[in-house]
C-alpha cells in the first residue's frame, strides 16, 4: 500500500498512512535527507520497493549517488533484482562502499544461490508457520537466523541492525506475513 501511494504521489506532496502523513521526496531531496542523517546512524532504505532502476535493471548511477549520500552512516536495504552481470556489479560496488544491499531469496535454495555469488549479505522468505528463532539451515548448510523483530516485541530494525551488518555469518529469515502472506508462503515452500 505504501509503495502504491508513493508511486501515485508527486514529490513534495503527502499522503496518509494510518495517523501519519508521509511526504514523497524527489530523488535529490531524498539524497539530501540521507546526507543529513547523523554520522554512524542506522537507517533503512525502502520500506517498500527496490533499488532505483527500471524493471529488473538497477540504475547503477543512482545507486552510486545513494551510496555516496550514505558515507559515514549505517544504511541498508534489500533487493530482489536478478543478478545480471550489471546488477551484480552495482550491488557489489555499493556493499564495498559501505551501503549494505541484502540479496533477497525466495526460498532456502535460492538463498544458497545468492550467497554463492559472494557480493553481499542474504535474506530469505521463510514459510509463514516458522515461529521464534527456529533452528534452520539452507540445503548447503548455511545457518538462517529468524529476524528477531518478527517474534520479539522489544526488537525493531532500529534496535537490531542485523540486516545492516555485511559480515554476518547467518542468512536472515523473514517468515511470510502481510497481505500477500499466502503467496509468499507458497514461494518460500517451493
Secondary structure as the mmCIF struct_conf table of DSSP 4:
data_model
#
loop_
_struct_conf.conf_type_id
_struct_conf.id
_struct_conf.beg_label_comp_id
_struct_conf.beg_label_asym_id
_struct_conf.beg_label_seq_id
_struct_conf.end_label_comp_id
_struct_conf.end_label_asym_id
_struct_conf.end_label_seq_id
HELX_RH_AL_P HELX_RH_AL_P1 UNK A 2 UNK A 8
BEND BEND1 UNK A 9 UNK A 9
TURN_TY1_P TURN_TY1_P1 UNK A 11 UNK A 12
STRN STRN1 UNK A 14 UNK A 17
TURN_TY1_P TURN_TY1_P2 UNK A 18 UNK A 19
STRN STRN2 UNK A 20 UNK A 23
HELX_RH_AL_P HELX_RH_AL_P2 UNK A 27 UNK A 35
TURN_TY1_P TURN_TY1_P3 UNK A 36 UNK A 36
BEND BEND2 UNK A 37 UNK A 37
HELX_LH_PP_P HELX_LH_PP_P1 UNK A 38 UNK A 38
TURN_TY1_P TURN_TY1_P4 UNK A 39 UNK A 40
STRN STRN3 UNK A 42 UNK A 44
BEND BEND3 UNK A 47 UNK A 49
BEND BEND4 UNK A 51 UNK A 52
STRN STRN4 UNK A 53 UNK A 54
TURN_TY1_P TURN_TY1_P5 UNK A 55 UNK A 56
STRN STRN5 UNK A 57 UNK A 58
HELX_RH_AL_P HELX_RH_AL_P3 UNK A 60 UNK A 69
TURN_TY1_P TURN_TY1_P6 UNK A 70 UNK A 72
BEND BEND5 UNK A 73 UNK A 73
STRN STRN6 UNK A 74 UNK A 79
HELX_RH_AL_P HELX_RH_AL_P4 UNK A 85 UNK A 96
TURN_TY1_P TURN_TY1_P7 UNK A 97 UNK A 98
STRN STRN7 UNK A 100 UNK A 105
BEND BEND6 UNK A 106 UNK A 107
HELX_RH_AL_P HELX_RH_AL_P5 UNK A 108 UNK A 117
BEND BEND7 UNK A 119 UNK A 120
STRN STRN8 UNK A 122 UNK A 126
TURN_TY1_P TURN_TY1_P8 UNK A 128 UNK A 129
BEND BEND8 UNK A 132 UNK A 133
STRN STRN9 UNK A 136 UNK A 137
TURN_TY1_P TURN_TY1_P9 UNK A 139 UNK A 140
STRN STRN10 UNK A 143 UNK A 146
HELX_LH_PP_P HELX_LH_PP_P2 UNK A 147 UNK A 147
HELX_RH_3T_P HELX_RH_3T_P1 UNK A 148 UNK A 150
TURN_TY1_P TURN_TY1_P10 UNK A 151 UNK A 151
TURN_TY1_P TURN_TY1_P11 UNK A 153 UNK A 154
HELX_RH_AL_P HELX_RH_AL_P6 UNK A 157 UNK A 160
HELX_RH_3T_P HELX_RH_3T_P2 UNK A 162 UNK A 164
TURN_TY1_P TURN_TY1_P12 UNK A 166 UNK A 167
BEND BEND9 UNK A 169 UNK A 170
STRN STRN11 UNK A 171 UNK A 175
BEND BEND10 UNK A 178 UNK A 178
TURN_TY1_P TURN_TY1_P13 UNK A 179 UNK A 180
HELX_RH_AL_P HELX_RH_AL_P7 UNK A 181 UNK A 189
#
